[in-house]
Amino acid sequence: KKEIQIGPIKIDFIDNKGIIHEIKKTPSVEEAHAWQVKYYIWYLKQLGVENIKGEIDYPKLKKRTEIELTPEDEKEIESILQKINSIITSEEIPGTINKSICKKCSYYELCYV
């Protein structure tokens, strides 16, 4: 199936082996891509889905990266979510980051407009 919406996440597709896939054009922010898939795996695990793996596919480069969620990754995700909650509930607005990658970010308008 393609473009599967589960709560707040939208998975590009799930193959016959149950591996979730994200398709990306370039690996320019490969670490962020990996954390996106790790979050999806973590989220599904919270819903009771077990033994999930993920892959990031770069079709133009004919490259595929396997992603697994480790216990350390789970702790990091939970820490990040706590930080996000702190930002949401704070009365202060965080400053902008002003990195070149910000112009391509999905949240650009939130920070700069």
Secondary structure, DSSP 8 states (H G I E B T S, - for coil): -EEEEETTEEEEEE-TTS-EEEE-S--TTHHHHHHHHHHHHHHHHHTT--S--EEEEEGGGTEEEEE---HHHHHHHHHHHHHHHHHHH-SS-------GGGGG-TTHHHHH-
